[in-house]
Amino acid sequence: MTQEYQDFAKDILQHIGGKDNVKNLTHCMTRLRFVLKDESIANDEAIKELKGVMGLRKQGGQYQIIVGNNVAATYKELMKLGISGGAKSNEPITKQKLTVKQVGVNILDAIIGTMSPLIPAIIGGSMIKLLAMLLNMTGLLSLESSTYNILNTIGDAPFFFLPLLVAVSAARKFGSNVFLAMAVAGVLVHPVFMEIMEKAAEGKATTFVYIPLLSVKYTYTIIPSIVLTWLLKYIEDWVDKITPIVTKNFLKPMLILLIAAPIAIVIVGPLGILIGTGISQLVFLVHDQLGFLAVAIVGALWPLLVMTGMHRVFTPTIVQTIAETGKEGMVMPSEIGANLSLGGVSLAVAFKTKNRELRQTALAAASSAIIAGITEPALYGVAIRLKRPMIASVITGFVAGAVAGLAGLASHSMAAPGLFTSVQFIDKDNPMSIVWIIVVMVISIALSFFLTLIFGFEDIPVESDERTEEQLDEDHIFVHSPVTGHITPIQDVQDDVFSKEIIGKSVAIEPNGEQIYAPITGTVTAVFPTKHAYGITGDNGIEVLIHVGIDTVKLDGVPFSSTIEQGNHVTKGDVLGTFDLEQIIAEGYDPTTILVITNSDEFDSITPIEIDEVREHTPIIGAIK
């Protein structure tokens, strides 16, 4: 099969004029998107005749070759042939004017994208420090014992060397050289440099090439490494341009370090510390001014922050606060009510629903939220899906957050609060903290449970699916709608790939909601980087493509968010992601969502179900093998 893709890639390259005619290449779920220097050189008819090519489109300065499910493998082989590709944007490479909004989005994306991979190390370290504290509280270990100090060192290591961890993660995010980024960040925590900083703190004049240095402690910090690693990418590119080829292997890395390290210790480092300290001080100010209300407000908003991914923005502040003071008393306590309330509403839904599948989903989601503090299954599979339970969760988050704030609970770790991780809120100097932890947990689960029963919710009818499916033979495999809305003729879709069903039998839906649901139970085989398209292979063998909007790949993911990753197993009706319907329309794009059976040729028949209005549990296609 690999040889087949290699030959296919070579044939494509030959007919588009060779690699010298290619400016850039990206791909979406079904198309190779070339930006050619001269499209007139390409042999359109020869491309269309190639086995494996389903169609050809020229649009927006792109030469789009439709190859369906083989796109990733073909793209990989084309990269091996020396083509330049991999740009984040699928538009021709042009310099775009950044708006203030886009700059803000980019900064948040940089922080979230850098910090997310580091969460396991940070949680692991903080929980080990917590373990050492509990062993000391119980009298099993003394503060002077070597075992205690080694345990504490193990737990402290991820924090002490945080600049190095951040540099590695940020380098992957920005495309900088990982080892050069580590080398520069390593300067900030080098024992000799730290000793120099201590002397500067004592008032001794400290300079680098006659430039005075500010006394700064970089251990436990985040922002400086993010900023310097971002800057490193531009330094690398500039040095690469000015160094002769014969000297690149030794002169290039030397110049990069010689330029980047001084910039880090003279400018970027101190500036990053000021930014990080400013953010922390702002959080402290809000907490000081609002007191327990600050915890209550964050508790109410937390599920909404998780939905948008904005909760990761608090990570640097939480880490720095715990590193500096040993505990964090605003964001982490608010999560107790937010997390456990989602478990409580899920229990209520499982108790009340008559839908067996929903009951199973709700019970699994409840156990995940209550025991481990993992709330995504409850948030997306229950609360958002049924709407009213979300209101119960928000109210409970506020009440439980207020109680936690009044009790003065603070976390010594940043593990997601749940039954097993609640020990992070124990204060060795305040035995009553244990009682308050139990009180807040009971309020979170009980109040959300009863509020959900009081508010009620629109249950998913068991009979609705069965009634619709009776229109077809019972041997059909059913594929459900990925969005809420109404069916529109596939022939009216303004994209030949879909309207002519080139890549498989398709159904078009005009959405009126903003969530993307799993239309089948199976494994996620593809999540496009811009989050506008998903591929799923069902446990029963059917393969589907969900494509939200026409040409929305050009929006570069701005109106989209995803809750799952490639390789995840999903159940029919699970939320895969969300999209901003109004923004898509405002940008001038058609939000029509397409569901494609990409392995249509493996079925004897595929029949769209005649129906107008659809929800996430409405069957829209039946297939027989």
N, C-alpha and C positions, 0 to 999 in steps of 0.2 A: 504493500500500500504506500510506503514511503517513496518508493521509486516512481509510483504513479503520480504522486504530488510533485515530485521533483521535475518530471517530464512536463506536467501541466504548467508549472511555474515558468519553466524555460520557454514553452510555447507562447505563453502570455507575453513574456518579456520580449520575445522576438517580434511579435506582431504589434507591439506598441512602440517599437523603435529602439529597443535596447535600453540598458540601464542609464546610458548617457542622456536619454530623453525624459528621465524621471526626476522631477524636483522633490517629490515627497510621496509617501504612501502610508495610508492608514486603512483601517477596515472597521465596519460595523458588524451587525449580526449576520448579514447575508452578502455584503458587497465589499469588493476591493476598491478603495477610493484613491485613485492616482491623481496627482497634480503633474501634468506633463508640460514640458517646455514648448512642445509644438504638437498639438493634437492632430494636425493634418498628416503627420508622418504615420500615425497609427492606422492599421488596416482593420477597419471596423468589421467588415464582412468576415475576414479570417478569424477575428476574435469570436464573433457570434457562432461560427461553425465549429469551434473547439468543443470537444466532448467535455462536459462539466460546466460549461458556461450557459446560464439560463437567460441571460439578457444583458443589454448594454444601455447605459444612460449617460448623457452628458448634461451636467447641471452644476451651476455655481462655481464654474472653473474646475470642476472635477470630472475625471473620466472614470465612470463607475462600472465595474464589471461584476455582474451578479453571479455568484457561485454557490449560494445557499449554505448548507451546513459545512461545506468544505472550506469555508473562508479562513478559519484560523490556521489550518494545516497548510493551505496554499500561501498565506501571508508569511508564515514561518520559513517556507522554502524560498520565497522571493527575497526575504531578508538575508538568507544565506548567499544569495547571488549578488550581494553588494548594493542593494537598493537602500536609499536613505528613507527612513520612516520612523514611525513611533511618536509623532507629535500628538499632544493632547487634544488639539483641536482638529476637526475633520475639514476645516476650511483651508483654502490655499494659505500658505504662510505669509501673512501680511501683518504689519505692526498696527495693533489696534489701540485706540485711545482708552486708557483706563479711567473709569468713573470712580468717584469716592466710594460708591456702594461696592464696586468690584474689588477695590483695594481692601475694604473691610472684609469682604468675603474671602479674599485670598489670605489675609492675615489669620482669620479664624480657621481656615482650612489648613494652614501651615501648623498652627498650634495643635489642632485636633489630630491631624495626620501624623504629626511627630509623636505625640504623647500616647495615642491609643496602643501602639505596639509595646510600650514600656509598662503598661498597667500591671501585667503579671509579676514583673520583677519588683515593682514598687509595693504591690499588695503582699507579695511573699516576704519581702524584707520587713515591712511594718508588722505583719502577723508574728514573725519570729521575735521581734523586739517586744511585742505584746506578751508572747509566751514567756520570755525571760522575766518580764515584769510580774506576771502571775506566779511564776515559780518562786520569785523573791517574796511576794505577798504571802504565800502559803508557808514560807519558812523553809522550803526545800533547798533553796540556793541563797547564799549571802552575796551582798554586793561585792565582796572582796574575792569570791571564789573564781578560779580561772574558767570554770565551766560557764558561769554567768557571763563573764566578760567576753568569752569566745562567742557565745550565743548572741550577745548584744552586738558584737562586731559583724557577725554574719548578717544580722538584720539591718545593720547600719550601712553595710557596703553599697547597696543600690543607691542610697541617698548620698553618701560621701562622694561616690564616683558618678553621680548623676550627670554632670557635664559630658562625660565620655559616652554614657548611654544615649543621651539626647543627641550628641553629635552623630552617632551611628544611625539612629532613626531618622534624623533630619537629612543626613546625606542621601539616604535612600529616597526620601521624599523629594528632595530638590535635584537629585542627579549628580551630586558632588562625589568626589573620590572619598570613599568611606575611611580609608586609612590615613589620608591626609587630614580629614576632618578630626579623626581621633588624635592625631599628632598635635594639632593646634589646640584642641580642647585639653589635651594632656598637659600642656604648658600651664594652664590655669590651676591645676591641682598638683603640680610637681612640688615635692617637698621644699626644694630650694626657692622656688618662686613664692610659695606660701610663707616661707621664712622672711623673704624680702618684704612681703605685704605686712607681716607682723611688725617689722621695724618701722615701716611707714606709719602704721597705726600708733606707734610710740612717739611719733613726731620727728623721726629722723628723715632727712632729705633723701628721697629715692627718685632716681631718674633713669630714663632709657634714651641714650643719645641726646642728652640735655633736655629731654621732655619729662616734666614731673609726672610721677605716677600716683594715682589715687589709691589709698589703702582699701582693698576690696577682698572679701572672702568669697571664693567661687564654689566651694563645696556646697552641695544641696541646692544648687541653682539650675534654672532651666532656660530662661530667656536669652542669656548671653550666647549659649551654644547654638540655639536656633538661629539667631541673627548672624553669627559669624559663619555658620555652615551655609546659610543662604548666600552670603557675600562671597564665600569661598568658590562657589560655582562660577561667578563672574571673574574672579581672579584667575581661576584655572583657564577659562576660555581666553582671557587676554594674554596670559603668559604663553599659552600654546601658540598664539599667533606670532609672537615676537621672537620665539626661540628657534634657531636653525634646526633642521631635521636631525643632523648628525649629533646634536648635543641634547636632544630632548630627554633621553633616558636618565641623564644626571642633572642637567641644568634646570629643566622644567620643574621637578619637585623641589629643588633647592630654592629657586626663586619664589615658588608658591608659599613655602614655609617662611621664607625671609620677609615676604610681604604680609602674609596673613597673620602670623603670630604677633608682630608689633601692633598691627591694627587692632587685634583682639585685646591686647593688654592696655593699650593707650586709649582707644575709642569705644569699640564695640562692647567690651566687657563691662566697663563702668556704666555705659549707657543702658545696657541690658539689665544691670542691677537696679538702676534707677527706675526703669519701667516696671520690673517685677515687684520692687518695693512699693511703687506707687499703686499698683493693682491691689497688693495685699493691704495697704493702708486704707484704700477705698472700701474694701470688704470689712475691715475692722471698724471703720467709721460708720458704715451702714448698720453693723451689728450693735455698736455702742449707742447709736441714736435710736434705733427701733427695738433693741433688746429682743425679747422672745418673739415679737411680731416678725422680725426678720427671718427667724427659723420657720415660723408658720407660713409666711409668704413663699419662701423657697420650697417648702413641703408641698404646697398647693400647686406650684408651677412645675415641680420636678418632672412629672410624666410628660408635660408639654415640651420641656427641654430635651428629654430623652428622644421624643419623636423627631426633633429637628437635629439631633446630634450635638446641640449646644451645651449639654451637660459636661462634655469633655473640656470646655473652656475653663471650668473651675479647677481642673486637675493641677495646673501649676501653682495656683494659690493654696490649694489643700496641702500639696507636697511641701511647699515652702513654709507654711504655717506649722505643720507638724514637725518639720526639721528644726525650726527656730524655737518653738514653744513646747513641743512634745505632744500637742493635742490641737484639734480643730473643733470649734464649737458652733458653727452656723450651718454649713452645707451638709456635713455628714449626719448630724442629728436629724436634719429635716428629711433625710432619706429613709429613716426608720418608718415613719408613717406613710411616705410615698410608696415604698416597696411593699410593705406588708398589707397596705390597703388594697393594692392590686391583687394580692393573694386572697384577701377577704371577699372582694367582689367576684372573683373567679369561683370561690367556694359557693357563694350565693347562687351564681348562675348554674353551677353543677347541681345544686340542690333543687332548683326550680324548673329547669328546662326539661322538656319532653323529648328533645332531640338527642338521641344516643351519641351521635358523633360529637355534638357540641359539648355534651357532658364529659366525654373523655378528654377533649381538648382543654376544658376548663379545669378539670381535676389535675391534669399534668401541669398546667400553667400555675395553679395555686401552689402546688408542692414546690415548684421551681422558685417562685417568688418568696414564699414563707421560709423555706428551709435554707436556700442558698442566696436569696436576694437578687436572683436573676429575673428581671421583670418583663423582658421583651415578649415572651409567649403570652403572658397575661395582658400586657398592654395592647399588642396588635391582634392577638387571637380572640380576646374577649372584650376588653373595655372599649376600645375604639370601634370595634366591629359592631357592638350592640348599643353604643352611644351613652345611654343613661348610666350604666355602671361607671363610665368615665367620670360623670358628675359626682357620683358617690365617692370615687377615689380622690378627686380634687378636694372635696369638702373634708374628708377624713385626713388627708395630708395636711391641711391647714390646722385642724384641731390637734392632731397628734404632734405636729411641729410646734405648736404653741405650748403644749405640755412639756415637750422635750426641752424647749427653750427656757421655760419657767424653772424646770428642774436643774438647769445648768449642765445638761449632758454634753460631753465632748468626746471625740474619737481619738484614739491613739494610733489608728490605722486608717487605710482608705479602702478596705474591702467593702463590697456592696453589703449593706446591713440586711441580715436575715437571722434566722434562729441560731445557727451555728456561729455566725460572725458577730453576734451582739456583745460578745465579751470585750470587743474593742472599746466599748463605752464605759467599762468598769474603771472607776477612779480609786486607786489604792488608798488615797487620803480621805475618801468619802464612801463608807460602806453603804449608805443609802442610795448610791448610784445604781446598785443592783436592783433595788426595789423599783426605782423609777424606770429602769430599762424594761422591767416586766410590765409595769403599768402602761407605758407607751405602746408596747407590743400588743397587749390585750386590747387597748383602745383602737389601735390600727386595724386589727382583724375584725373585732366585734362590731365596731361602728360601721365600717365599710360593708360588712355582711348584711346588717339590718337595713342600712340605707338603700342597698341594692334591692332588697325585698320590698321596701316601701315604695321606691321609685318605679320598680318594675322594669321590664325591658321587652322589646319586640322579639319574641322567640322565633327561631328559625323553624318553620313548619316542617314536620316530617312528611306530611302528605304532599307538599308542593312539588318536591322533586319527583315523587312517584307519579303524580298525575301527569306531569309533562312528559316523563319518560315512557308513559304508556303509548305515546304516539308512535313509538318505534319498537322493534322487536327486542325482547329481553336479553338477547345475546350481544347487544351493542355495548361498546365502550363509550362512556359519556364524558364529554369535555364541557366544563362549565365556564361561565362568563368571567373574564379577568377584571372587569370593571362593572359598575352600575351605570345604566343608561338605556338607550334603545337601539335596536338593530337597524342598520342602514344597508342598502344593497352594496355588495362588494364591488360591483361593476362601476359604481359612482366614485370610488376612491381615486383621488388624483395622484396615483402612482402605479405605473404599469406593472411593476413587480407584484403588487398585491391585487390590483383589479383584474389582471389576467391570470392570477393564481399560479404564477411561474414557479414559486418554490413550494407550493402545496395548497390543498383545499383550505379556504380561508373564510372568516366571518368578520365583518366590520361592525364596531359599536361606537356610537357617539356618546361619550361619557358625560354624566352629570354629577359624578362623585370625583373624589381625588385620591382614591386608594387603588392599588393594584393587587389583585388576589390570585392565589394559585388556582388554576383551572382544573388541575388534576393532582393526585397524590404521587409524588415521585422525587427524583433528585435534580437539584438545580445544576444544569450543565454549563450555563453561561450567564454571566451578569455583565452587560456591556459597561465600560467605565463611566459613560455618561448617564447610566441608570435608567435609560429610556426603553431598554429592551432586555428580555429574559428568555432563556431557553430551559426547558424542563423535560426530562425523560421520565415518563410514568412507570410505576412499578409493573404496569400491565404491558409495557413496551411501546406505548404511543409517545411520539415526540412532538412537542408544541413550542412555538415561538410566540411571545407576547411583545408587540411593538406599539408603544404609546406615541401616537401622533405621526404626522407625515413630515419627514425631513427634520424632525426635532433633534436629531443628532447634532445639528448645527448650533443648538443652544448650549452645547458643551456642559450639559448636566445641571445647569443652574436651577431650573424649576423642579428637579427630580431629587429624590432621596431613596435609599435602599435599606431594607432591614435584614437582608440575607446576603450570603456570599456563595460563590460557586462551590459546589460540593455539599451544601446543606440539603437535608431531606425535609420536604414540606408536605403538609396535608392540605387537601382540597379546601379552599376557603381561607388559608393562612394569608396574612398580609405580606406581600413581597416588597412593597415600597409605596411611596406617595408621589404626587405631582401637583403643581400649582396650575390648575385649569385656567384661571383668569390670566396668569402670566403668559402661558403658552399662546392663548388667543391674542393677548395684547401685543405679543412679539410678531404676530402675523402668521402663525402656524396653525395648521389644521390638527385638532387634538384627537381625531378619529383613531380609535385603538383597533389594531388588527390581531386576530388570533389565527395562527397558521398551523396546520398539521404538516410538519416538515417531512415526515416519512409516509406521505399519503399513498405512495406506490406500493406499500406493504399491506394495504387493506383492500378487501374486495369491494367495499363501498363505504363512502363517507357522506352522510346526509345532514345538512343543516336543519335544525328544528325550527318550525315556523312559529315564531313568537316575536312580540314587539318589545315590551319592556323587560329588562333583565336585571338581576341582582347577582351577587357573588355565588349564590347557590343555584342559579338557574342553568340547566343544561342547554347548550346552544348547538352542539354537534354530537352526532352519534356515528360510531364507526364499527364495521364488522371486518374481522380478519378472514 
